[in-house]
Amino acid sequence: MEQIQAVLPEWVEASRRLTERGKVAAYIPELAKAPKNALGVFIVNMEGDSVSAGDCGLKFTLQSISKVFTLILALMDHGEQTIFSKVGMEPTGENFNSMIKLELVRPGIPFNPFINAGAITISSLIRGDGPIEKSARILQFFRHLASNDTLDYDLDVYRSESETGFLNRSLAYYLKENRVLNAEEDVEDLLAVYFRHCAVKVTCGDLGRMALVLAGDGVDPLTGKAMIPRRHVQIAKTFMTTCGMYNASGEFAIHVGLPAKSGVSGGILSIVPGRYGIGVLGPALNDKGNSVAGVDLLRRLSHAFDWSLF
């Protein structure tokens, strides 16, 4: 860890310069308030030693990073057969909020659980008696993985997403029309669950701690406790590699070579299996919706320390 800490502050500042090339997400109005030039990183190893640099204390919302863990929770609730009767296993090559493939390809189920249509479907599969109980289960699961019982929602972001989520409502109604969602499913109740888990506030440290459980194949290496079945972690890591960076996942695999999941708040969760959990924040995004500076920083780290899996 000493080698990483020795270079990390300098590399954060070098990557921070790239924030000028990106734009903060504005389609969710509350996210537009994020500091464009922020960049922070937290890395924790299997012994619990950690290094950090930059703006790693800033809080931000999980956004699409939450989809990794709602997928896992749904798998724990129902198993693979049920989940993959509702969502596919393939990248789309389209934007994360696109409806095109739902209309053009049969049987009309979402291509994977990380695009919005897929994540909305996964949210419908979380067990619970109504949206409040479902959301409470998700939040408790996130707190458990982060070892942080104070994790909570950013209610301003939640309201902002809910008030402007017209395309997500369109996707949900289309899924309901195609019977991917149950006929009795109330779209507003379902979207309340979806918007809430996207609006959970974390720091880079929380993200790195959640990532560490994935790096340990579902076992928290700091406590020795099995938290997620290994098979479900394998599935999540595969989706992180093939779909986790939106339709730049192939490019990220070539240049960085690590399982990762990004969100439009600028967060990136990444892992070096068996070694490190990584949390990054850089709100300035490229045209694919990924953190410009965050991707560059992960590229520097992966190349220098030979972390790529490929």
SEDRENLO-570667 format. One line per 4 residues: number of its first residue (from 1); their letters; for each residue x, y, z of N, C-alpha, C. Coordinates in pm, whole numbers. Layout:
N
NUM	A	X:Y:Z:X:Y:Z:X:Y:Z ~ ...;
// end
This chain:
310
1	MEQI	84:-121:0:0:0:0:87:126:0 ~ 209:113:53:298:229:57:331:278:-83 ~ 350:183:-177:379:221:-316:264:300:-377 ~ 141:255:-348:24:324:-403:12:463:-341;
5	QAVL	26:471:-208:13:600:-141:119:699:-187 ~ 235:650:-224:344:738:-266:311:815:-393 ~ 233:753:-481:204:816:-611:62:870:-620 ~ -26:826:-530:-168:856:-545:-200:1005:-547;
9	PEWV	-151:1088:-454:-186:1230:-459:-143:1297:-589 ~ -26:1264:-637:22:1324:-763:-65:1281:-880 ~ -102:1153:-885:-183:1104:-996:-326:1159:-991 ~ -378:1178:-872:-510:1240:-860:-507:1381:-920;
13	EASR	-405:1456:-889:-397:1592:-942:-376:1592:-1094 ~ -300:1495:-1144:-281:1485:-1289:-412:1451:-1359 ~ -486:1355:-1303:-614:1317:-1364:-719:1426:-1346 ~ -709:1502:-1238:-806:1608:-1212:-811:1709:-1327;
17	RLTE	-700:1728:-1394:-697:1825:-1504:-794:1788:-1616 ~ -826:1660:-1626:-918:1614:-1731:-1063:1651:-1703 ~ -1092:1695:-1581:-1231:1731:-1551:-1282:1842:-1642 ~ -1191:1923:-1696:-1232:2032:-1786:-1293:1978:-1915;
21	RGKV	-1265:1853:-1947:-1320:1793:-2070:-1461:1737:-2050 ~ -1505:1727:-1925:-1633:1664:-1897:-1740:1762:-1855 ~ -1858:1709:-1833:-1973:1787:-1789:-2043:1713:-1675 ~ -2086:1790:-1576:-2164:1731:-1467:-2303:1696:-1519;
25	AAYI	-2357:1582:-1476:-2491:1542:-1518:-2592:1649:-1480 ~ -2673:1689:-1577:-2773:1793:-1551:-2915:1746:-1577 ~ -2932:1627:-1635:-3069:1581:-1665:-3144:1546:-1537 ~ -3070:1519:-1429:-3128:1516:-1296:-3082:1645:-1230;
29	PELA	-3168:1744:-1217:-3124:1880:-1180:-3038:1885:-1054 ~ -3067:1804:-955:-2992:1812:-831:-2846:1770:-850 ~ -2820:1681:-947:-2682:1637:-971:-2598:1747:-1034 ~ -2663:1844:-1095:-2589:1954:-1159:-2517:2042:-1057;
33	KAPK	-2550:2026:-930:-2487:2106:-824:-2352:2050:-780 ~ -2314:1933:-830:-2189:1870:-789:-2069:1953:-834 ~ -1961:1954:-757:-1840:2029:-796:-1770:1960:-913 ~ -1766:2025:-1027:-1715:1964:-1150:-1571:1917:-1136;
37	NALG	-1489:1992:-1066:-1346:1961:-1061:-1306:1865:-949 ~ -1403:1812:-878:-1372:1720:-769:-1319:1587:-824 ~ -1228:1527:-749:-1179:1393:-779:-1124:1334:-650 ~ -1171:1216:-615:-1123:1149:-495:-1119:999:-516;
41	VFIV	-1035:931:-438:-1022:786:-449:-990:727:-313 ~ -1044:608:-288:-1019:532:-166:-994:388:-208 ~ -885:330:-160:-849:192:-192:-824:117:-62 ~ -887:1:-47:-870:-78:75:-832:-221:37;
45	NMEG	-738:-279:111:-695:-416:79:-761:-518:171 ~ -726:-642:152:-795:-751:221:-762:-756:370 ~ -659:-686:411:-625:-677:553:-687:-556:620 ~ -755:-472:541:-817:-354:596:-731:-229:590;
49	DSVS	-611:-240:535:-527:-121:516:-583:-40:401 ~ -582:91:414:-640:175:309:-550:294:277 ~ -566:343:155:-502:467:111:-608:551:43 ~ -590:681:46:-688:770:-17:-620:898:-59;
53	AGDC	-686:970:-147:-634:1099:-192:-746:1180:-254 ~ -727:1310:-259:-824:1398:-322:-949:1417:-239 ~ -1060:1435:-308:-1186:1473:-243:-1266:1350:-201 ~ -1199:1254:-134:-1265:1127:-104:-1366:1138:9;
57	GLKF	-1372:1254:78:-1471:1271:184:-1603:1327:137 ~ -1610:1368:10:-1736:1422:-42:-1842:1313:-50 ~ -1967:1349:-17:-2077:1255:-32:-2142:1271:-169 ~ -2186:1159:-223:-2252:1157:-354:-2349:1041:-355;
61	TLQS	-2436:1036:-453:-2535:928:-458:-2486:814:-548 ~ -2527:695:-513:-2481:577:-585:-2524:577:-731 ~ -2645:625:-758:-2699:617:-894:-2687:474:-946 ~ -2633:453:-1065:-2636:319:-1125:-2544:219:-1056;
65	ISKV	-2452:265:-972:-2369:170:-897:-2458:82:-809 ~ -2570:138:-764:-2662:61:-680:-2714:-64:-751 ~ -2713:-63:-884:-2768:-174:-961:-2690:-304:-940 ~ -2562:-293:-909:-2483:-413:-879:-2544:-486:-759;
69	FTLI	-2580:-410:-658:-2621:-470:-531:-2769:-503:-528 ~ -2852:-431:-604:-2992:-474:-614:-3001:-602:-696 ~ -2916:-617:-798:-2911:-744:-871:-2876:-858:-777 ~ -2774:-838:-695:-2733:-944:-602:-2845:-977:-505;
73	LALM	-2911:-874:-452:-3020:-898:-356:-3135:-973:-423 ~ -3167:-936:-546:-3274:-1007:-618:-3235:-1152:-644 ~ -3109:-1176:-677:-3062:-1314:-695:-3074:-1393:-564 ~ -3041:-1329:-455:-3054:-1394:-325:-3200:-1422:-291;
77	DHGE	-3288:-1335:-337:-3432:-1353:-312:-3494:-1464:-397 ~ -3449:-1475:-523:-3523:-1559:-619:-3440:-1664:-692 ~ -3309:-1645:-702:-3228:-1738:-779:-3217:-1698:-925 ~ -3126:-1763:-995:-3093:-1725:-1133:-3207:-1746:-1231;
81	QTIF	-3277:-1857:-1219:-3377:-1890:-1320:-3484:-1781:-1329 ~ -3534:-1737:-1216:-3637:-1633:-1216:-3581:-1501:-1268 ~ -3464:-1463:-1220:-3407:-1333:-1261:-3385:-1329:-1411 ~ -3327:-1434:-1468:-3291:-1430:-1609:-3405:-1472:-1702;
85	SKVG	-3520:-1497:-1643:-3641:-1503:-1726:-3696:-1363:-1751 ~ -3648:-1266:-1671:-3698:-1128:-1680:-3598:-1031:-1742 ~ -3468:-1060:-1729:-3365:-975:-1789:-3263:-1064:-1857 ~ -3197:-1009:-1960:-3097:-1084:-2034:-2959:-1072:-1974;
89	MEPT	-2860:-1117:-2053:-2722:-1124:-2004:-2624:-1054:-2098 ~ -2674:-974:-2191:-2588:-921:-2296:-2577:-768:-2292 ~ -2462:-713:-2336:-2453:-568:-2356:-2548:-525:-2466 ~ -2584:-397:-2465:-2679:-347:-2566:-2612:-268:-2677;
93	GENF	-2502:-201:-2648:-2444:-108:-2745:-2521:21:-2757 ~ -2623:38:-2674:-2705:160:-2674:-2688:233:-2542 ~ -2741:356:-2536:-2738:431:-2411:-2814:358:-2302 ~ -2777:385:-2177:-2834:313:-2063:-2984:335:-2046;
97	NSMI	-3038:445:-2103:-3180:472:-2088:-3257:453:-2219 ~ -3197:382:-2313:-3260:363:-2444:-3372:260:-2439 ~ -3473:281:-2522:-3584:187:-2536:-3574:107:-2666 ~ -3473:137:-2749:-3470:84:-2885:-3472:-69:-2887;
101	KLEL	-3383:-132:-2810:-3372:-278:-2816:-3496:-347:-2759 ~ -3563:-282:-2665:-3688:-339:-2613:-3791:-354:-2724 ~ -3789:-259:-2816:-3888:-260:-2924:-3848:-350:-3040 ~ -3717:-364:-3065:-3671:-431:-3186:-3641:-579:-3168;
105	VRPG	-3608:-620:-3046:-3559:-756:-3024:-3658:-833:-2937 ~ -3693:-952:-2978:-3782:-1037:-2901:-3701:-1131:-2814 ~ -3749:-1160:-2692:-3886:-1145:-2643:-3918:-1011:-2577 ~ -3835:-911:-2593:-3868:-779:-2541:-3831:-756:-2396;
109	IPFN	-3748:-845:-2340:-3701:-822:-2204:-3574:-737:-2211 ~ -3542:-663:-2105:-3420:-582:-2106:-3296:-669:-2129 ~ -3200:-615:-2202:-3082:-692:-2239:-2998:-732:-2118 ~ -2992:-648:-2016:-2912:-680:-1898:-2965:-601:-1778;
113	PFIN	-2923:-635:-1657:-2979:-570:-1539:-2920:-434:-1506 ~ -2823:-385:-1585:-2759:-258:-1555:-2813:-141:-1636 ~ -2875:-167:-1751:-2946:-58:-1818:-3070:-23:-1736 ~ -3125:95:-1757:-3235:139:-1672:-3354:43:-1675;
117	AGAI	-3390:-3:-1796:-3505:-94:-1806:-3479:-221:-1726 ~ -3356:-271:-1731:-3322:-391:-1655:-3323:-367:-1506 ~ -3270:-252:-1464:-3265:-222:-1321:-3403:-197:-1263 ~ -3493:-137:-1343:-3632:-120:-1299:-3697:-257:-1281;
121	TISS	-3670:-348:-1374:-3723:-483:-1362:-3668:-553:-1237 ~ -3539:-539:-1212:-3478:-598:-1093:-3540:-540:-967 ~ -3566:-409:-966:-3629:-347:-849:-3764:-408:-819 ~ -3835:-449:-924:-3967:-511:-904:-3957:-648:-840;
125	LIRG	-3838:-708:-844:-3819:-844:-794:-3766:-850:-651 ~ -3736:-734:-593:-3692:-732:-454:-3810:-769:-365 ~ -3789:-862:-275:-3898:-905:-187:-3933:-795:-87 ~ -4062:-786:-56:-4108:-689:42:-4254:-656:19;
129	DGPI	-4321:-619:126:-4463:-585:119:-4477:-436:92 ~ -4465:-398:-35:-4480:-259:-74:-4346:-187:-84 ~ -4347:-68:-140:-4221:4:-169:-4141:42:-45 ~ -4207:71:66:-4134:111:186:-4052:-6:240;
133	EKSA	-4113:-123:247:-4042:-240:298:-3931:-282:202 ~ -3957:-278:72:-3854:-312:-25:-3735:-217:-13 ~ -3764:-88:-6:-3657:11:4:-3578:-7:133 ~ -3647:-39:241:-3579:-60:369:-3485:-180:362;
137	RILQ	-3526:-286:295:-3439:-403:279:-3315:-368:198 ~ -3334:-292:91:-3220:-254:6:-3123:-167:85 ~ -3175:-66:155:-3089:23:231:-3013:-53:339 ~ -3079:-146:407:-3011:-223:510:-2902:-310:449;
141	FFRH	-2925:-365:332:-2825:-446:262:-2703:-360:228 ~ -2727:-240:178:-2616:-149:145:-2537:-113:271 ~ -2608:-83:380:-2542:-49:506:-2456:-166:554 ~ -2509:-285:541:-2439:-405:585:-2308:-421:508;
145	LASN	-2315:-406:375:-2197:-424:291:-2092:-315:315 ~ -2139:-193:342:-2048:-81:366:-1999:-73:510 ~ -2052:-160:596:-2023:-152:741:-2048:-11:792 ~ -2159:46:750:-2192:184:787:-2343:194:805;
149	DTLD	-2387:193:931:-2530:199:960:-2590:338:941 ~ -2508:436:905:-2560:572:885:-2593:602:739 ~ -2566:509:648:-2602:534:508:-2750:567:500 ~ -2783:666:416:-2923:706:402:-2944:767:264;
153	YDLD	-3068:804:237:-3102:864:109:-3070:1013:107 ~ -3033:1063:-10:-3032:1207:-33:-3171:1241:-86 ~ -3254:1295:-1:-3395:1317:-37:-3411:1421:-146 ~ -3319:1518:-152:-3326:1618:-259:-3301:1552:-395;
157	VYRS	-3202:1463:-401:-3175:1392:-526:-3292:1298:-559 ~ -3344:1230:-459:-3459:1141:-482:-3576:1218:-543 ~ -3608:1333:-484:-3720:1412:-538:-3689:1462:-678 ~ -3565:1503:-700:-3526:1553:-832:-3540:1444:-938;
161	ESET	-3497:1324:-905:-3511:1212:-999:-3657:1179:-1024 ~ -3735:1178:-917:-3875:1141:-929:-3953:1243:-1013 ~ -3922:1370:-992:-3995:1476:-1062:-3959:1486:-1210 ~ -3841:1436:-1248:-3796:1449:-1387:-3781:1315:-1458;
165	GFLN	-3823:1206:-1394:-3798:1073:-1448:-3899:1026:-1550 ~ -3926:1109:-1649:-4030:1076:-1747:-3991:957:-1834 ~ -3864:951:-1875:-3821:839:-1959:-3825:708:-1881 ~ -3785:712:-1755:-3795:591:-1674:-3939:545:-1657;
169	RSLA	-4030:640:-1647:-4173:602:-1641:-4217:537:-1772 ~ -4169:591:-1882:-4201:532:-2013:-4150:389:-2022 ~ -4025:369:-1976:-3969:234:-1978:-4052:140:-1891 ~ -4091:186:-1773:-4168:101:-1683:-4303:64:-1743;
173	YYLK	-4370:160:-1802:-4500:129:-1863:-4484:36:-1983 ~ -4376:53:-2059:-4351:-37:-2172:-4327:-180:-2121 ~ -4248:-191:-2013:-4223:-322:-1954:-4352:-385:-1901 ~ -4438:-302:-1848:-4567:-352:-1799:-4654:-398:-1916;
177	ENRV	-4655:-322:-2023:-4731:-360:-2143:-4681:-493:-2199 ~ -4550:-516:-2194:-4490:-640:-2245:-4493:-753:-2143 ~ -4553:-728:-2027:-4569:-827:-1921:-4436:-874:-1862 ~ -4332:-790:-1878:-4208:-814:-1804:-4234:-780:-1657;
181	LNAE	-4308:-672:-1635:-4357:-639:-1501:-4496:-699:-1485 ~ -4531:-736:-1364:-4663:-791:-1338:-4770:-686:-1363 ~ -4885:-732:-1410:-4995:-640:-1441:-5038:-561:-1320 ~ -5027:-621:-1200:-5072:-552:-1079:-4966:-458:-1022;
185	EDVE	-4848:-457:-1083:-4740:-370:-1035:-4776:-224:-1056 ~ -4772:-146:-948:-4798:-3:-959:-4667:65:-999 ~ -4668:133:-1113:-4546:191:-1167:-4486:294:-1072 ~ -4568:377:-1012:-4514:479:-921:-4452:417:-797;
189	DLLA	-4512:312:-745:-4454:242:-631:-4320:180:-669 ~ -4314:119:-785:-4191:56:-831:-4081:159:-851 ~ -4114:271:-916:-4013:373:-941:-3967:439:-812 ~ -4053:443:-712:-4010:496:-582:-3896:410:-525;
193	VYFR	-3907:278:-542:-3800:189:-498:-3673:215:-580 ~ -3689:224:-710:-3575:244:-800:-3505:378:-772 ~ -3582:485:-765:-3522:616:-741:-3456:624:-604 ~ -3512:555:-507:-3453:558:-373:-3316:490:-371;
197	HCAV	-3306:372:-430:-3175:305:-420:-3069:377:-502 ~ -3110:448:-606:-3014:531:-680:-2968:652:-599 ~ -3050:694:-502:-3024:817:-427:-2960:793:-291 ~ -2910:672:-266:-2839:647:-141:-2704:719:-143;
201	KVTC	-2676:794:-36:-2553:873:-26:-2439:789:29 ~ -2321:806:-34:-2201:737:11:-2080:829:-3 ~ -1968:785:52:-1838:844:22:-1755:742:-56 ~ -1639:784:-102:-1549:688:-168:-1512:575:-74;
205	GDLG	-1502:605:56:-1471:502:154:-1580:398:164 ~ -1706:442:165:-1818:347:167:-1814:259:43 ~ -1789:323:-71:-1788:250:-198:-1675:147:-200 ~ -1557:186:-151:-1445:93:-147:-1473:-24:-55;
209	RMAL	-1541:3:55:-1574:-103:151:-1675:-201:91 ~ -1775:-149:17:-1870:-236:-52:-1799:-319:-159 ~ -1706:-255:-228:-1630:-324:-333:-1545:-436:-275 ~ -1495:-416:-153:-1407:-515:-92:-1478:-649:-72;
213	VLAG	-1608:-645:-42:-1684:-769:-27:-1690:-843:-160 ~ -1704:-769:-269:-1701:-832:-401:-1562:-887:-432 ~ -1459:-811:-395:-1322:-858:-418:-1294:-986:-340 ~ -1364:-1004:-228:-1350:-1125:-147:-1447:-1234:-185;
217	DGVD	-1507:-1224:-303:-1603:-1325:-352:-1721:-1344:-257 ~ -1763:-1234:-195:-1882:-1238:-111:-1854:-1252:36 ~ -1729:-1277:71:-1689:-1285:212:-1623:-1153:251 ~ -1668:-1094:360:-1604:-973:410:-1468:-1014:468;
221	PLTG	-1359:-975:404:-1228:-1022:451:-1189:-965:587 ~ -1254:-858:629:-1219:-797:757:-1289:-864:874 ~ -1398:-934:847:-1470:-1005:954:-1475:-1155:934 ~ -1447:-1199:810:-1458:-1341:778:-1601:-1387:756;
225	KAMI	-1695:-1294:757:-1837:-1330:744:-1877:-1342:598 ~ -1945:-1451:563:-1999:-1467:428:-2125:-1383:416 ~ -2125:-1288:321:-2235:-1193:307:-2316:-1214:180 ~ -2251:-1269:78:-2315:-1290:-52:-2269:-1425:-104;
229	PRRH	-2358:-1507:-160:-2313:-1632:-222:-2212:-1605:-333 ~ -2108:-1687:-337:-1999:-1666:-434:-2051:-1663:-577 ~ -2147:-1750:-608:-2201:-1756:-744:-2264:-1622:-783 ~ -2331:-1556:-691:-2395:-1429:-722:-2292:-1318:-742;
233	VQIA	-2181:-1327:-670:-2072:-1232:-694:-2012:-1256:-832 ~ -1996:-1381:-871:-1944:-1411:-1005:-2031:-1348:-1113 ~ -2162:-1360:-1097:-2255:-1303:-1194:-2240:-1151:-1198 ~ -2236:-1089:-1080:-2224:-943:-1073:-2093:-896:-1135;
237	KTFM	-1982:-964:-1107:-1853:-924:-1162:-1852:-936:-1314 ~ -1918:-1038:-1366:-1925:-1055:-1511:-2001:-940:-1575 ~ -2115:-903:-1517:-2189:-789:-1570:-2110:-660:-1555 ~ -2036:-645:-1446:-1952:-526:-1429:-1850:-515:-1543;
241	TTCG	-1797:-629:-1585:-1696:-629:-1691:-1757:-602:-1827 ~ -1874:-662:-1854:-1932:-650:-1988:-2025:-530:-2005 ~ -2084:-482:-1895:-2187:-379:-1905:-2171:-266:-1803 ~ -2071:-273:-1716:-2066:-184:-1600:-2035:-40:-1631;
245	MYNA	-1970:-14:-1745:-1932:122:-1781:-2014:169:-1901 ~ -2143:134:-1897:-2236:171:-2004:-2183:119:-2138 ~ -2202:194:-2246:-2154:144:-2374:-2010:186:-2403 ~ -1933:205:-2295:-1787:217:-2306:-1721:103:-2228;
249	SGEF	-1796:-4:-2201:-1743:-113:-2119:-1629:-186:-2188 ~ -1637:-204:-2319:-1528:-270:-2392:-1401:-187:-2389 ~ -1416:-57:-2410:-1301:33:-2404:-1236:31:-2266 ~ -1320:34:-2161:-1268:30:-2024:-1196:-102:-1998;
253	AIHV	-1250:-213:-2048:-1186:-342:-2029:-1048:-345:-2093 ~ -1034:-281:-2208:-905:-278:-2276:-805:-188:-2204 ~ -849:-70:-2163:-757:29:-2107:-733:12:-1957 ~ -829:-44:-1885:-817:-60:-1740:-815:-208:-1701;
257	GLPA	-911:-284:-1753:-908:-429:-1734:-957:-477:-1600 ~ -1047:-401:-1535:-1100:-440:-1405:-1252:-440:-1408 ~ -1319:-527:-1332:-1464:-514:-1315:-1496:-380:-1249 ~ -1596:-311:-1300:-1629:-179:-1247:-1774:-147:-1277;
261	KSGV	-1829:-54:-1199:-1963:0:-1226:-1961:148:-1198 ~ -2010:225:-1294:-2013:370:-1281:-2155:418:-1257 ~ -2166:544:-1215:-2295:610:-1200:-2284:754:-1245 ~ -2396:815:-1282:-2390:950:-1339:-2365:1059:-1235;
265	SGGI	-2355:1021:-1108:-2307:1116:-1008:-2156:1132:-1018 ~ -2090:1047:-1095:-1945:1050:-1111:-1874:943:-1032 ~ -1948:858:-962:-1886:750:-886:-1846:634:-974 ~ -1740:565:-932:-1702:437:-993:-1664:342:-880;
269	LSIV	-1725:226:-878:-1685:117:-791:-1604:19:-876 ~ -1487:-20:-827:-1406:-116:-901:-1338:-210:-804 ~ -1296:-324:-854:-1229:-422:-770:-1108:-480:-841 ~ -1007:-516:-763:-900:-605:-807:-927:-735:-730;
273	PGRY	-983:-836:-795:-1029:-955:-723:-921:-1014:-633 ~ -963:-1042:-509:-873:-1101:-412:-773:-1005:-352 ~ -781:-874:-393:-678:-781:-346:-734:-649:-294 ~ -815:-579:-376:-854:-443:-339:-1001:-414:-372;
277	GIGV	-1062:-331:-289:-1187:-264:-321:-1156:-116:-344 ~ -1217:-58:-446:-1183:78:-488:-1311:160:-504 ~ -1310:280:-447:-1418:377:-468:-1360:507:-522 ~ -1421:557:-628:-1374:679:-695:-1492:774:-712;
281	LGPA	-1465:903:-699:-1563:1007:-732:-1499:1111:-822 ~ -1567:1139:-935:-1527:1247:-1025:-1648:1290:-1105 ~ -1721:1393:-1061:-1852:1424:-1120:-1851:1467:-1268 ~ -1738:1513:-1321:-1735:1552:-1462:-1736:1427:-1549;
285	LNDK	-1838:1415:-1634:-1861:1294:-1713:-1824:1313:-1859 ~ -1788:1201:-1924:-1771:1204:-2069:-1905:1178:-2137 ~ -1904:1166:-2269:-2031:1153:-2341:-2097:1017:-2323 ~ -2028:923:-2258:-2087:792:-2228:-2146:787:-2088;
289	GNSV	-2126:895:-2009:-2179:899:-1874:-2083:851:-1767 ~ -1956:835:-1802:-1855:790:-1707:-1764:905:-1665 ~ -1712:897:-1543:-1623:1001:-1492:-1496:1009:-1577 ~ -1472:1126:-1635:-1354:1145:-1720:-1226:1123:-1639;
293	AGVD	-1215:1195:-1529:-1094:1187:-1448:-1085:1054:-1374 ~ -1199:1001:-1330:-1199:874:-1259:-1149:759:-1344 ~ -1193:753:-1468:-1146:648:-1560:-996:663:-1583 ~ -951:787:-1602:-808:810:-1626:-726:768:-1504;
297	LLRR	-773:797:-1384:-701:759:-1264:-693:607:-1250 ~ -803:538:-1276:-801:392:-1270:-708:334:-1376 ~ -702:397:-1492:-610:351:-1597:-466:363:-1549 ~ -431:476:-1488:-295:496:-1437:-259:388:-1334;
301	LSHA	-350:364:-1242:-325:267:-1137:-311:126:-1193 ~ -401:89:-1282:-399:-45:-1339:-271:-71:-1416 ~ -230:27:-1496:-108:8:-1575:15:1:-1486 ~ 23:90:-1388:144:97:-1305:161:-25:-1216;
305	FDWS	50:-80:-1166:60:-191:-1072:15:-325:-1131 ~ -3:-327:-1262:-34:-450:-1333:-158:-519:-1277 ~ -267:-440:-1266:-391:-492:-1211:-484:-554:-1314 ~ -462:-528:-1442:-556:-573:-1544:-572:-725:-1539;
309	LF	-695:-770:-1555:-725:-912:-1554:-706:-977:-1691 ~ -677:-896:-1792:-676:-948:-1929:-537:-939:-1991;
// end
